[in-house]
């Protein structure tokens, strides 16, 4: 099949970019011809080149509203000159920006991967007391309209969890027959525990004592990820136990980061926190390697691939009930599922793990079955049925 994949990010980032790249490669492994159009580039993109996949960078302006208008004309001109849709068997949308296209007039089948929803995210931020400025309201309205177009004109909508089935169907009035769960994958080559010497070297570089218990947070620093609840739980627990918290992720929300750092800097435990900034997805193994426990305190997490990666590496895991990957990991013996926005429950779970003597035990759950090959096979089945 000839597949046109339209995605905002490709090959970088913890979520969509990495997933898009892995899906494209796995689909190419099956003999499909893949063309990827993506909006946001990165210096890391060179690491994700595959000669079998044609990648096209069509940048989008970050200027609010004007950026969408300019991108609409860019897309129209691009399709006229470079991508005659008649040359493809289907269009695979992975980002709502491409709702700018006149999807109604596209004759070949359209599929959409709804990794999250704008309405669902806004509800969570509203509950957190996030103020919505007038311009942000307008942008949100535009994004919801684009999202509705992608959902409406797609033959099938792929989601990663039962949580997203309920969210998309309930918030956008989508027929359940149109929704299909296809979970994310794990590539064993990308996530391997480094040798003990590498882990010790990394700890030494960060000036962490070799025997110290390490708690890891991996993800963007934004309100919906709930990092502040982990910080509050840790500051309280540090009065009773000694451990360090490593935070790996880009600060997409500077005000939120400032709020977190002010909270830490007012404490006598500020030296127990380490901010690593953005880490390339393919460079995360050493970070995972030195961690004893991963905490995902998300308030809104349609899937949470980092949880699957932690389970693959046999890590203790604390995550919230709102996280979509709980579907797959509910029986993982080293997981603790806590209430959303509860620093009390996060503290209790951390305390139990710290006092446990089973950190080195092997998990009985084989998450390696969640490969990108399996993801591609499921996608291909639905793509082929559309012919």
Secondary structure, DSSP 4 states (H G I P E B T S, - for coil): -EEEEEEEE-S-STTHHHHHHHHHHHHHHTT-EEEEEEEE--GGGGGG--TTEEEEE-----STTHHHHHHHHHHHHHHHHT--GGG-SEEEE-SGGGGGS-GGG--SEEEEE-S--HHHHHHHHHHTT----HHHHHHHHHHHHHHHHHHHH-SEEEESSHHHHHHHHHHH---GGGEEE------TTT--PPPHHHHHHHHHHHT--TT--EEEEES--SGGGTHHHHHHHHHHHTTT---EEEEES--S-HHHHHHHHHHHHTSTTGGGEEEEE---GGG-HHHHHH-SEEEE--SS-S--HHHHHHHHTT-EEEEETT-TTHHHHTT-TTEEEE-TT-HHHHHHHHHHHHH-S-TTPPPS--GGGS-HHHHHHHHHHHHHHT-
